């Protein structure tokens, strides 16, 4: 009990980290554009916009990932590729489980409306008890990316722990010909720490505006070192001295 309390106290102090490095693709039913390896789904685990994933024809694909150790998820982040990709990811669902979920069970969510999916994620209704859902629990995340930035970050109101993550990519912002996905990121802690769940605020993209010091928005992405500036707002670099 003391060890558990110590671990939870450390979690309370430590900032969540990117967990992707210990995840591997367990299964995926979306293929790749022209079956080319350069567009493989595993590209989405690399936290940069390129390389990215272009699926085969269609939408509503299911990605199942396995972590090499137990983990606790606090945030989920997804981003479409750059503007030259025509079918950026729009919405989808996320599950965290101890065992690999039945992919056929995930397909039962394909025909649900966004309102129904939001109610399930918020706990206002359940689908996991339905006979149609099989062994699949209710999803813990329903995301919709911004049409301009092509990204979405969701903070889980209740941290989820497990060994597997399932992501269902539902649709795109355009014609549904295929699906283009840049980054899928899982943020949290290794180990089981759901009992330490609390509100943390955004992780992947934090921003602050300090109008007297800096005219532009300061951002921190894939960094635990605080606010950063890309140095492009003034010739010769950033006058605020924050880099």
Secondary structure, DSSP 8 states (H G I E B T S, - for coil): -HHHHHHHHHHHHS--EE-GGGEEEEEESS--GGG-GGG-GGGGGSSSSSS-EE-SS-S-EEEEEEEEEEEEEEEEEEE---TT-SSBEEEEEEEEESS---HHHHGGGTT--HHHHHHHHTTSS-STTSGGGTT----SEEEE--TTT-EEEEEEEEEEEEEEEEEEEEEESS--SS-EE-EEEEEEEES--GGG------SSSEEE--TTT-SS-EEESS-SS--B--S-SSTTS-TT---
